[in-house]
Amino acid sequence: AVASLLSGCVEAASGALRGLTAAEVALVLLVAAHVLACPFTKVEESFNLQAVHDLLFHRTDIAQYDHHAFPGVVPRTFVGALLLAAA
C-alpha cells in the first residue's frame, strides 16, 4: 500500500514538473529539501517570509501589507525582506 502511494506521488510530481526549466525544477527541489529538513519555521522567519511576500506581490499597495495586523515585527524583519525582495 505504501509503495503504491509513493509511486502515485512520484508520478504526480513528475507530471507537475513537466514543462519547467532546469532552474525552476532545481528551485522546487531546493524548497522541498528545505521543508523536509526544517519543517517548522521559527516565528521570526515566518514574519520575514510574509514581509517578502508583501513586497513581491503587493508592491506599492501598502494597505494590503500584513504588518498592519502585526505591527510589532516590522522593525526587526522588514529591512532584510526589502533587501531580499530587491535582489
C-alpha positions as CSV (number, residue, x, y, z in Angstrom):
1,A,0.0,0.0,0.0
2,V,2.8,2.4,0.9
3,A,4.7,1.5,-2.3
4,S,1.7,2.3,-4.5
5,L,1.1,5.5,-2.6
6,L,4.7,6.6,-3.1
7,S,4.5,5.6,-6.8
8,G,1.5,7.7,-7.2
9,C,3.1,10.7,-5.5
10,V,6.2,10.4,-7.7
11,E,4.1,10.1,-10.8
12,A,2.1,13.2,-9.9
13,A,5.2,15.2,-9.0
14,S,6.9,14.3,-12.3
15,G,3.8,15.4,-14.2
16,A,3.7,18.7,-12.2
17,L,7.3,19.4,-13.0
18,R,6.9,18.8,-16.7
19,G,7.4,21.9,-18.8
20,L,9.6,23.7,-16.2
21,T,13.1,24.9,-16.9
22,A,16.0,23.2,-15.2
23,A,16.4,26.3,-12.9
24,E,12.7,26.0,-11.9
25,V,13.0,22.3,-11.1
26,A,16.1,23.0,-9.1
27,L,14.2,25.7,-7.1
28,V,11.3,23.3,-6.4
29,L,13.7,20.6,-5.3
30,L,15.6,23.0,-3.1
31,V,12.3,24.2,-1.4
32,A,11.2,20.6,-0.9
33,A,14.6,19.7,0.7
34,H,14.3,22.7,3.0
35,V,10.7,21.7,4.0
36,L,11.9,18.2,4.8
37,A,15.0,19.3,6.7
38,C,13.3,22.1,8.6
39,P,9.5,21.6,8.7
40,F,8.8,24.1,11.4
41,T,9.8,27.7,10.6
42,K,10.5,29.9,13.5
43,V,8.2,32.8,14.2
44,E,10.6,35.5,13.2
45,E,11.4,33.6,9.9
46,S,7.7,33.4,9.1
47,F,7.3,37.2,9.6
48,N,10.3,37.7,7.3
49,L,8.7,35.4,4.7
50,Q,5.4,37.3,5.0
51,A,7.3,40.6,4.6
52,V,9.0,39.3,1.4
53,H,5.6,38.1,0.1
54,D,4.1,41.6,0.7
55,L,6.9,43.3,-1.1
56,L,6.8,41.0,-4.1
57,F,3.1,40.6,-4.5
58,H,1.6,43.9,-3.2
59,R,4.5,46.1,-4.2
60,T,3.3,49.7,-3.5
61,D,-0.2,48.8,-2.2
62,I,0.9,49.2,1.4
63,A,-2.6,49.0,2.7
64,Q,-2.5,45.2,1.8
65,Y,0.7,44.5,3.8
66,D,0.4,42.1,6.6
67,H,2.2,44.3,9.1
68,H,-0.9,46.3,9.7
69,A,-2.3,43.3,11.7
70,F,1.1,42.5,13.3
71,P,2.9,45.9,13.7
72,G,5.5,44.8,16.3
73,V,7.6,42.7,13.9
74,V,8.2,45.3,11.2
75,P,11.4,47.0,12.7
76,R,13.1,43.6,13.1
77,T,12.3,41.9,9.8
78,F,11.3,44.4,7.2
79,V,14.7,45.7,6.2
80,G,16.1,42.3,5.4
81,A,13.0,41.4,3.5
82,L,13.3,44.6,1.5
83,L,16.9,43.7,0.5
84,L,15.9,40.1,-0.4
85,A,12.9,41.2,-2.5
86,A,15.1,43.8,-4.3
87,A,17.7,41.2,-5.3
